């Protein structure tokens, strides 16, 4: 099986079906890193893929290490491992980044407990998970967590939830699912490439405009992603 492509940037583009997801996640993760990464800190990116956040982490003066179940195109994954089996010492990491990974782990509580294990006392985990988003990286896509289940799972793993919000609304969910529906309906090839280039930007722009105008009135009972900052417990030295 050919490995699925992995994201190399969180720069949103109207030409992509994941425009709304990337826009929300990118802003949240960038703010979290800028607010919490300190010079000299060890940052471990669990499920790092092509390591889109490495330049920012290193610009902030921290030491970056990537962990993933497979090597990336650049050969820069240091730890080849699952998210629930990190080859790191207890209490050795200042911040863990784990974005769009928990849905690919059979036991989310075990995975979050492993993040808590490697974090220093009161260290931070930056975690995002999809909610209403199509299956991806099949067959390794196992679940969707509501914000309430993510909070319960984090607490069971020993974390304190410092921040938990949702990204997206009903319009953005519909736009994302509709894009995936008709893009999958067109056979691969030049016809699909041309159709997507012509149809996707105006469709995404229209959804962006409607969402901006009606967003405050929408109930947001359907959304795209969970965004969380989880604080590891303080432990005796």
C-alpha positions in Angstrom: 0.0 0.0 0.0 1.3 3.5 -0.9 1.6 5.6 2.2 -0.8 8.6 2.2 0.6 12.0 1.6 1.3 14.1 4.8 0.8 17.8 5.4 4.0 19.9 5.0 2.4 23.2 5.8 -0.5 24.7 7.6 -0.9 27.6 5.2 -4.6 27.6 4.2 -5.5 27.6 0.5 -8.8 28.0 -1.2 -7.6 25.5 -3.7 -7.7 22.7 -1.1 -10.6 20.7 0.3 -9.2 21.1 3.8 -9.2 24.9 3.6 -11.4 25.5 6.7 -9.7 22.9 8.8 -6.2 24.1 8.0 -7.2 27.7 8.7 -8.5 26.9 12.1 -5.8 24.5 13.2 -3.0 26.5 11.9 -4.0 29.6 13.8 -4.5 27.7 17.0 -1.3 25.7 16.9 0.8 28.7 16.0 -0.6 30.8 18.8 -0.1 27.9 21.3 3.5 27.4 20.3 4.3 31.2 20.3 2.7 31.5 23.8 4.2 28.4 25.5 7.5 27.4 23.8 10.6 28.8 25.5 14.3 28.8 24.5 16.0 25.6 25.4 12.8 23.7 25.9 12.5 20.1 24.5 9.4 19.9 22.2 8.3 16.5 20.9 6.0 16.4 17.9 4.0 13.1 18.1 2.7 12.1 14.7 5.0 14.7 13.1 4.7 13.6 9.5 6.6 16.1 7.3 7.1 18.4 10.4 5.4 21.6 9.4 5.9 23.1 12.8 9.6 22.4 13.1 10.7 25.8 11.7 8.6 27.7 14.1 9.7 25.7 17.2 13.3 26.1 16.3 12.9 29.8 15.6 11.5 30.1 19.1 14.8 28.6 20.4 13.5 25.2 21.4 14.9 21.8 20.6 12.6 19.9 18.3 12.3 16.1 18.0 9.8 14.3 15.7 8.1 11.0 16.4 6.0 9.0 13.9 5.1 5.4 13.0 7.0 5.8 9.7 9.9 7.9 8.4 9.1 11.0 6.4 10.3 12.2 3.0 13.2 14.2 4.6 14.3 11.3 6.8 14.0 13.6 9.9 11.8 11.5 12.1 14.0 10.7 15.2 11.6 8.2 16.9 9.9 5.5 14.8 7.1 4.6 17.3 3.4 4.7 18.1 1.9 7.6 20.0 1.2 5.3 23.0 4.8 3.9 23.2 7.3 6.8 23.1 10.9 5.9 23.8 11.4 8.9 26.1 12.2 9.2 29.8 9.6 10.1 32.3 9.2 13.8 32.8 11.7 14.8 30.2 9.7 16.9 27.7 8.6 20.5 28.1 5.9 20.5 25.5 4.2 17.8 23.3 2.5 18.6 20.0 0.0 16.0 19.0 -2.2 17.3 16.2 -4.7 15.2 14.2 -3.2 12.0 15.6 -5.5 10.7 18.4 -8.1 9.5 15.9 -5.4 7.1 14.5 -4.7 5.5 17.8 -6.8 2.5 18.9 -6.8 3.5 22.6 -6.9 7.4 23.0 -6.7 7.2 26.8 -3.5 5.2 26.6 -2.0 7.6 24.1 -2.8 10.7 26.2 -1.5 8.9 29.3 1.8 8.4 27.4 2.0 12.1 26.6 1.4 12.8 30.3 4.1 10.4 31.3 6.9 12.0 29.2 5.9 15.6 30.1 7.7 17.5 32.8 5.6 18.5 35.8 3.0 21.0 34.6 4.3 20.5 31.0 1.8 21.2 28.2 0.3 19.1 25.5 -1.1 20.8 22.4 -3.7 18.4 21.0 -6.2 18.7 18.2 -8.6 16.0 16.9 -11.1 16.0 14.1 -14.8 15.7 14.7 -16.9 16.0 11.6 -14.3 15.2 9.0 -14.1 12.5 6.3 -12.2 9.3 6.8 -8.5 9.7 6.0 -5.2 7.6 6.1 -7.4 4.5 6.0 -7.5 1.9 7.4 -5.8 3.7 10.3 -8.7 6.0 11.2 -10.4 4.6 14.3 -12.7 7.2 16.0 -14.0 10.7 16.3 -14.1 12.3 19.8 -16.6 14.9 20.9 -15.2 17.8 22.9 -16.8 16.1 26.0 -15.2 12.8 25.3 -11.8 14.5 24.8 -12.1 16.2 28.1 -13.0 13.0 29.9 -10.2 11.1 28.1 -7.7 13.8 29.1 -8.8 13.7 32.7 -8.5 10.0 32.8 -4.9 10.3 31.5 -4.1 12.7 34.4 -4.3 16.0 32.5 -6.0 19.2 33.6 -7.8 20.8 30.7 -6.5 24.3 30.4 -8.3 25.1 27.2 -10.8 23.3 25.1 -12.7 24.8 22.1 -14.1 23.8 18.8 -13.2 24.9 15.3 -15.6 25.4 12.4 -19.4 25.6 12.1 -22.2 24.0 10.2 -21.5 25.9 7.0 -17.8 25.0 7.0 -18.6 21.3 7.8 -21.0 21.2 4.8 -18.5 22.9 2.5 -15.8 20.4 3.5 -18.0 17.3 3.1 -19.6 18.6 -0.1 -16.1 19.2 -1.6 -15.0 15.7 -0.7 -18.2 14.2 -2.1 -17.9 15.7 -5.6 -14.1 15.5 -5.8 -14.2 11.8 -5.1 -17.0 11.4 -7.7 -14.7 12.6 -10.6 -12.2 9.9 -11.8 -8.6 10.8 -11.2 -6.7 12.5 -14.0 -6.6 15.8 -15.9 -10.4 16.1 -15.8 -10.5 16.0 -12.0 -7.5 18.4 -11.7 -9.2 20.9 -14.1 -12.6 20.6 -12.4 -11.2 21.1 -9.0 -9.1 24.1 -10.1 -12.2 25.8 -11.5 -14.9 24.8 -8.9 -13.1 24.6 -5.6 -12.0 28.3 -5.1 -15.4 29.9 -5.7 -17.1 27.2 -3.6 -14.7 27.7 -0.7 -15.0 31.5 -1.0 -18.8 31.4 -1.0 -18.8 29.2 2.1 -16.2 31.5 3.8 -18.4 34.5 3.0 -21.6 32.9 4.3 -19.9 31.6 7.4 -18.6 35.1 8.1 -22.0 36.7 7.7 -24.0 34.0 9.6 -21.3 32.5 11.9 -22.5 34.2 15.1 -26.0 33.0 14.6 -25.0 29.3 13.9 -25.4 26.9 16.9 -22.1 25.2 16.2 -23.5 21.8 17.2 -21.7 20.5 14.1 -18.0 21.4 13.9 -14.7 20.3 12.3 -12.1 19.9 15.1 -11.4 20.0 18.8 -8.6 22.3 20.0 -7.1 21.6 23.4 -4.3 22.6 25.7 -3.7 20.0 28.4 -1.6 20.6 31.5 0.3 17.7 33.0 0.0 17.4 36.8 2.6 18.9 39.1 4.6 16.1 40.7 7.1 16.0 43.5 10.7 16.4 42.4 
